[in-house]
C-alpha cells in the first residue's frame, strides 16, 4: 500500500470518527475541562472558553435523554444478577433525568427560560442525578468485573496445559475485563468531577482538580469511541 493510500485510509477513519456527534461532544468536553484546569476558576480567556464550550455541548446533548430512556425499558442480558440489573436501570433513569433537566439549563443560558433561580436549582438537581448515575455505573462495573474474574478463572482451569492466549474466548474475556476496568476508572473519576461542579468539597476538589479529572475522563471517552473500541455513554 502506497503512502497516499495509507493517508487516505487514515483520513477516512478520522472523518468517520468526527462524524459521530458523541465524538465531537467528548472532544468539546476535553476542551471544556482543559480550560477549567488552566483557569482554576479565575476570570480570563480560559474561563471564557470553559463557559462557551459548556454551553455548546448542551446543544450536542439535545434529546439525548431518549437513549437512556430506551435502555431503561429494554430487557437485560439473560443471567444478569438482580442487584446489577437494578443498579443499571437506576443509572439509566438518573442519566436520562440529568440530560432532560440539562436542556432546561440550556434554555436558561440561551435566554429563552427567564427564571434564573429555578434554573439554578434545576441545574444542581441535574448534576446530582449525573453524580448518582456515575456512582451506579461504578458499582455496576465492579460487579461485572467480579463476574468476569470468576469466569476467567474457570476458563483458565479448563485450558490448563494449553496456550490460553490462543483461545478466542479467553482473549475476548480479557478484552472485556480491560474495557470494564477502564469504564470503572472513568465512572469513579466522574463522581469526583460531579462533586467539584456541585462544590461539595471546594477546599479539596478545586476547579483545577475538577478540570484535571474531567479532562482525563474526556480522553478516556474519546478513546472508547474509536472504531476499534466499544462505545460508552457518559455525560
Helices and strands as residue ranges (DSSP letters): H 3-18, H 21-39, H 45-60, H 65-73, H 82-109, H 116-158, G 164-166, H 168-197, H 207-224
